[in-house]
Amino acid sequence: MTAAAPTPRTGIIAGFNKGHVTTRRARQASGKDRLHAPHKKLRAVKAIITDLVGLSPMERRVQEMLRVGKEKRALKFCKKRLGNFVGAKKRRAKIEEGLRKRH
């Protein structure tokens, strides 16, 4: 969560910027922020695992829905299983991409 840079303290007793005049220190990246950084090694490992093991049962079911042309049903199924709409769209797109590569 990145907020806009707050205005500096004014030294006034009241108002939004009340309080002693201070210099703000740069915020260090927390562990949660580091998760969003790209991980080439992790992506490579996941790709190898997917090649060896194959798709999960959920992904196989979505793949079957996409084969018969039920894109909306596949999206609803992904959303139900994954919990959010954006993640569901990404997963469906990933599986569609895999289908396109195979055919």
Stockholm file with secondary structure:
# STOCKHOLM 1.0

chainA/1-103         MTAAAPTPRTGIIAGFNKGHVTTRRARQASGKDRLHAPHKKLRAVKAIITDLVGLSPMERRVQEMLRVGKEKRALKFCKKRLGNFVGAKKRRAKIEEGLRKRH
#=GR chainA/1-103 SS CCCCCCCCCCCCSSSTTCSCCCCCCCCCCCHHHHTTSCCHHHHHHHHHHHHHHCCCHHHHHHHHHHHTTCHHHHHHHHHHHHSSHHHHHHHHHHHHHHHHHHC
#=GC SS_cons         CCCCCCCCCCCCSSSTTCSCCCCCCCCCCCHHHHTTSCCHHHHHHHHHHHHHHCCCHHHHHHHHHHHTTCHHHHHHHHHHHHSSHHHHHHHHHHHHHHHHHHC
//
